[in-house]
Amino acid sequence: MSKGLFTGMIVLFWAAEALFGALVLYWFVTQGFDSDKDTARDGPVELEDRSVTLRSLGMWAAFFAAIILGIVVGA
């Protein structure tokens, strides 16, 4: 493995880490930080739209595809 490829793999790793952190932060901001008492009082939360779920699954698929591509290219 060349030095440039190794550096690229490190950059890809840190970019993936940053994207995952952003995803977690996005989830907490959009879902909120309700306590158990609030959840019990307000009842069940309405499910999100199907398109939002599919977009989220697509983002996860792209995330893992980038990781697998990085592994294959680095091997």
Helices and strands as residue ranges (DSSP letters): H 3-31, H 36-42, H 50-74
